[in-house]
Amino acid sequence: MSTRWLLAIAAAVAFVVLVTWLPIERDGSSSSSLTSAGGCSAGAKAANLDFTIKDMDGRDVRLAGFKGKVVLINFWATWCSPCLVEIPSFVELQAKYRDQGLVIVGISVDDPIEKLKPFAQEFQMNYPVLAGSDRNDVQEAYGPILGIPVSVLISRNGLVCSRFVGGASKQAFEREIRALL
């Protein structure tokens, strides 16, 4: 197991301890930088879409091919419980907003490609599922990603507008997606 994943596990355990022992209010919101006008804040950074990643069928998918769309990149794994909770919401959001220019992209951080296809079929994932297990460069471009799930919302003009760390509600995702469509 790599040092990065050992750190991720330690961070997850620390997070669970903090949430369990400290009275913290949680509302499922993101670290949003959306403005009330429906776009990213002036300080939003450009998203790095200069990556080509294999999908679950072994085909190359260029993230740059999604330019001009609102893109939600979700870093996840098949064994991650909060990730499994989010998937049905992503399926619904993709179906609802696809024609308005939304594309959700799931990047599995450590599952072998042969495990992704049956998993995606079982969960009826209607969006691109990519194999990112050996793609630390992609994770670092949107990181640090010390635990999963992590989702990044990118505007049509290629700016990172929001970053969701940990599981978030469908309503939280939908609110910010609608502001960018």
N, C-alpha and C positions, 0 to 999 in steps of 0.2 A: 504494500500500500504506500502510495507516495506521501511525502511530507505534507503536501497541500491538503490531501484528504484527511490526514490525521489532524491537521489544524482545523479543517472544516468540522470534523466530528467534535473536537474539543469546543469549538465556538457554538455548535448546536446544543451541546450539553449545558454550556454556560448560559445560553439563552433560555433553555427550558427551566433551569434553576432560577434565573432572574424572574421569569414570568410567573413561576409557581410561588416564589417566596416574597416578591415585592408587589405592592398594590399599584400596578401599572394599568392605565386605561388604554384599551386597544380598540380602534374602530375600523380596522381593515383598510385604512387609507394608505396611499402611497407617499413617496417622497416627491410629490408632484411639483413641477415648475410650470404648470399651465397657468395662463393668465385668464382673467375673466372674459377677454375678447375671444377666447377659443383657440389660442395658439400657444406656442412655447414662449417662455420668458426670453428677454433679450440676452440673458447669459447662457442660454442652452447651447450645448456643444454639438458639433457635427458628429453623426454616427459613422463609424467605419463599416462600410458595406463591401469592402474590397476582399471578400472571402468567397471561395468556392468550396462547398461541403457536399459530401455524398448523401443522397436521400436513402430511404430504407430499401429502395430497389437497386442501389448502387449507381444511380445516375448523379451527375454533377449538377448542383444547384448554385447559381451565383446570387448572392444576397443583393448585389448591385442591380439585378434584374427586377427588384421590387421597388426601385426608386420611383417616386411619384405616387406611391400608395402610403397609407397609414400602416405601419408594420409593428406588430407586437411580437417580439422575440422572447420565447419562454425557454429558459434553461431548466431541465428537469431530468428525472430518471424513473424507470419503471418501478423501482422499489420504494420510492419516496411517497409517503402517505399524503402530505399536503399537495404534492403534485397531482396525485390521483383525484383529489377533491376538485382541483381546478379544471381538469380536462373536460368534463361535461359542459362547464361554462364556456370554455374556449370553442367547443363544437357549436354551441348555440350562437355565440357571438360571431363566429365565422359565417355561419349560415345566414344570420340576420343582416350582416353588414358587408358581405363579400361584394355585392353589386354596387356598393357605395365607395369601394376602394380599400377595404380592410384586408390585410393578409396576416394571419397568425402563422408563425414559424416556430415549431417545437424543435429544440436542439437537445438531444439526449446526451448528457455529459459523460456517461460511463457504461452504457449498455452496448453489447455487440450488435452489429447491424442485423444479424439473423434473428435476434430477439425482437427487433422493433416492428417488423411487418405484422406478425400475429398479434402483438400487443395493440398496435394501431387499429387493426381490424376489430378486435374485441371491444375497444372503446369507441369505435366508429369515428376515428379522428379524420376530419374532413379538411385538414390543412397540412402543409408540408411538414414531414417529420424527418429530421436530419440526424446523422450519426456524428456526434461531436466528441466522442470519447478520446480521441487523440488530438484534439484541436484546442490546446491551451491558448494558442494565439487568439482565437475567437473569444474565449472566456475572458482573457486579459483585456481585450478591446472593450468589453462591456462590464468589466469588473471594478473592484475585485469581487469575485464570486467565491465566497467562503462556505456557502451552504446553498441548498436549493429548496424550493424553487426561487428563481429570480427572473423577473420579466422586465423588459425594456420596451417602452413605447416610443416609436419614432414617427415624426410628422412626415407629411408628403414632401416637404422640402429637405428631409434628411437630418433633422435635429432630434436629439434625445430629449424628449419632453418629460418623461416620467420613468421612474425605476421602482418596481415593486420588489421588496425583499421579504421572502416568506410568503405564505399563502395569503391571497387576497380574495375578496368577494367578487362575484359577478357584477354587482352593482358598482363597485369601485372601478373595475376595469371598464365597464360600459360608460360610465360618466366621463372618463377621460378619453375614451375612444370617440365618443360622440362629439366631444369638443374639438376634435381634430378632423373629423369627416366633413 
